[in-house]
C-alpha cells in the first residue's frame, strides 16, 4: 500500500473501512462515489479517478477486482473494491488516486433554471415512446446513461452497404452497436443532455429511445441522416425529434440552402427538428456593406499571424437585381482586377498575386433564392508557405448595376474552424450570424443561456468561467436571418453543462466532474435541452407539428425584464419557462 | 455541362478536379419534377437510388462527367456542392 498516493478523503474512507467495516463508510458515502451496503455479501466498492502514466498498462488488475475504464490516458476512471486500493496504489505507473465525488453542477442547476423539475413532476412525462434522433459525432453505446435505449446507429463513417437514404456507412443494432465509437465526445454529451439517465446529471427526456447518426458532417449526409431518423421512427410508429448541434456559414443565411429546405420538407406532425444558433456571438465573421451605384466599398478583414490559416474563404450574397464587381487586395497592396458576374461562362478565375493565391467565383443568380453569390478563396502564395499571408486584406466591391439597394453580406470562413479570420472596421456587423441549418423555417433554433460559471473539477480544484451568470451566453450567435426573418426561436441552458463523457474521447481533466461525466458549453448544449423538452411534448401529443411546438415555446419564453412576446436577435423570444407548459 | 445550373462552390470545385471520372463531388440535386422513367436507370448508374430520386432535393456523389450529364437533363433545376459543417460545442 502506498497511502501517499491516495487523496486524503479516500484514505480516510479506507482507514474507516478497515477499522469499522461497512458501517465506517456511512459518513463518506454521501460525498464520494462509494457503493456500500450493509448486510450485502459483496465488498464495498468505489469509483475513483486515477492519475497515471499515459501508457501505463493496468488491465492486469482486473483479476484483483480493479476495473480501469480506459486502456490509456493520463487521467482514467476505475471501479474497484476498497480492499483492492492497495494493489492499485502499488502500481509504479499510478501517481494519484482520487475519489469520485457527487457534485451539484449544471444538469441539476439548468433544469431548475427553467422550472423543468416541477413540470416533469406535475406531468410524469419522461419522453417514453418518443425517438430522440441525434446527428453528431457518434455515441458511447456502452455508457450507462443510455443502457437499453439506443435503437440504432447509422455510422456513416464505417464502410458498409448503407441504408435506403444513402448507400454508404453501416447500420448497427443490438450487440453490433459497440462497433461504433465516439472519439470526439460531442455526440455522447449532446445525447445525454436530451435523453441520458442519471440521478444528478440526467437528461431532459430520460425515458426516450435514441437513434444516433454518426456523421462526417457533410451537410448532404446530415440531410440523409435526418431523413433516416424520421423514416425509422415512422416504421416504429413513433414520433421523433432530431437534434442538430452543428452549423457553419457556407449558405445564404436565409433558409434557402439545401439542408434547411430538406428539414422543412421532412418536418411535420410528430416530426420536429431542433438546431443550434451557433457560437459566433463574439466573432466578427460577418460584414455588411452598402455599395453605391458606380461607387466602391472595401470591407477589411484580418488574417492572423502564426501560420494557422491554411485557407480562407469569403462567402458573399446580395440581391439578384444588383450586379457587383469583386476584387481582393492583399496586405502587400497587390490587387486582382474587378470581376463581373458572368452567368453561363467560366466564372471561377484564379490569380497568382506575389503574396497569395486567389480564386474569385462570380456566377449568375442562384435560382433557389434569386440572389447572387460570390466566393473569394485565399491560399498561401506557394506550397512552401505555411499559411495565408497575415495582415489586413481588403474586399473591394464595385456597384455595376443597382436596383435593390446595393446591400452585400459577407461571411468569413477559414481552415482553423475557429473563426481566426475576422472583419475589422465599420463594416463589421453583429447580426446575421446564424447559419444553416439554424436557418430552417420549421426548425426550432436555440440560443444559449448561462446557468453555471463555477465548479470544482474531479481533482478538487475550483474552476471559474468568464461568462455572466444567469444571462444570455455572450458566445451565442445573433440573428435575424438575411431578409429579416426572426431567428433564434428560443433560449435554453447551454453553459456549463455536465453530461455523459464518451470513454473513447480525450478530455482535459478540469472538464471532468464525476466518473463518466464532463462539462461542455455552447448552443450545442442548449439545443438538446430543447430537443428533450420537445420529446416530452411529443409524449403528450404525438402529432404535434413544428408550428405547435413553436406556439408552445412562444407562449412560455420570455426575455428577463422585458415584456412577454418581445423578440431580440440574441435571445429570440427568450428563456424557456416550463412552469405553464 | 450546363454551368448555369451549378452553384459557386461547385464551380470552384470543378476547377480542382483532376480525374473527370472519379466520383468525388458530393452534391444536392434540386429537381423541378420527377425524373422520367428512362432517367431512373441513368441515376442508378450515377449511384442514386430510385427511392431517393423521387424527392425534390436528393443527394449524390458524382464525377465531373456525371455532373455534366446530369445538368443537361431538363428536370434538373440546380446542383449545389455539399458543405462541411462544424459541431458547435466547446470546452472553454
Interface residues (C-beta under 8 A of the other chain):
Chain A: X136 X137 X164 X165 X166 X167 X184 X186 X189 X190 X217 X218 X219 X220 X221 X222 X223 X224 X245 X246 X247 X248 X250 X251 X257 X258 X259 X261 X262 X265 X276 X278 X279 X343 X344 X345 X346 X347 X348 X350 X359 X361 X362 X363 X364 X366 X367 X368 X373 X374 X375 X377 X417 X436 X437 X465 X475 X495 X496 X507 X508 X511 X519 X520 X521 X522 X523 X524 X525
Chain B: X3 X4 X5 X6 X7 X8 X9 X11 X12 X14 X15 X26 X27 X28 X30 X47 X49 X51 X52 X55 X56 X57 X59 X77 X78 X80 X82 X83 X84 X85 X86 X87 X88 X89 X90 X91 X92
